[in-house]
């Protein structure tokens, strides 16, 4: 048991290191060169860098550490050691990349050149000096940035680390205002994306693309954390319980639960089968229910996460 826990802990820290590096790479190589700010302290750091210089990593760590301290003081010890490790790993990787790589974009249209500079080009710096320009490809860069951010944060979540940074502000506001945490996160991140408009020469293009990064990122986080399988839960009210039960058990090879209920209209007793299926099996079930019981009533629900026998294992302590 101890050996298994040690392997799990080692694997968790591997995920934490890889996720932290990907986050730093996504910010330095994709987000910052385009002056985007998809929420969080690093998004705000990108804006501060565009306005006043100084490395992104310096701005971020100057916000992250005080926020962790204030959050622990006000909210209690909610932030584990992995969150603290992740904070400093991202800082370190970001500092190394912006020092060695600079803020050169990976995705752009055409060759980077310092000649024939136009308003459609964006400047990037090496060593703090704006020396080169490039013609941006906003859409492709936004998609790739969202994918990298999503994979990075998903791996950090899977390692057991929690999200710190600007989310701590949302948690503190939630404690005193009672506004839902999800709403406060949207408000805080929304304010950060809108702050890109303070960058000289900025247009509404920047906050819009920043919001798209956040949207793609959120979808990728779900895929990384929960997997790509999509499960559905079917609640089947039927008078042909044995026929439906036999089909679920012997054809679909799934288990389920049968409940006894009472109809509201005439008070008659009805049976309801509760079963969770993968999408492909649900299609088979729906296509055969008309044969099994043409009068069946079916309610199908989306299931974001299923744990237990035959599905995802229950989490260990």
DACORNOR-V472438 format. One line per field, one symbol per residue. ss: DSSP state (a for helix, b for strand, c for the rest). psi: psi as a letter, one per 20 degrees, with the letter a starting at -180 (. if undefined). Layout:
ss = ???
psi = ???
//
This chain:
ss = caaaaaaaaaaaaaaaaaaaaaaaaaaaaaaaaacccccaaaaaaaaaaaaacccaaaaaaaaaaaaaaaaaaaacccccaaaaaaaaaaaaaaaaaaaaccccccccbcccccccccccbbbbbbccbbbbbbbccaaaaaaaaaaaaaaaaaaaaacccccccaaaaaaaaaaaacccaaaaaaaaaaaaaaaaaacccccaaaaaaaaaaaaaaaaaaaaaaaccccbbbbbbbbccaaaaaaaaaaacccccbbbbbbccccccbbbbbbbbbbaaaaaaaaaaaaaaccccbbbbbbbcccbccccbccccc
psi = ghgghgghgghghghgggghghggghgghggghjkqmlrrhhghhhghghgjbqqghggghihgghhgggghggirmiorhhggggghggggggggghghhbkpqhprpaqpqjqlpriiqpqqqokipohrqqoqnggghggggggggggghghgghiiqrpccihhghgghhhhhjqqhgghgggghghghhiiiippjqrigghghghhggggghghgggggiripoqqppoooqilghggghggghgilqaappqpapphgjjqpqqpppppqrgghhggghhihhggnijqppppqpohppqapibpqqqr.
//
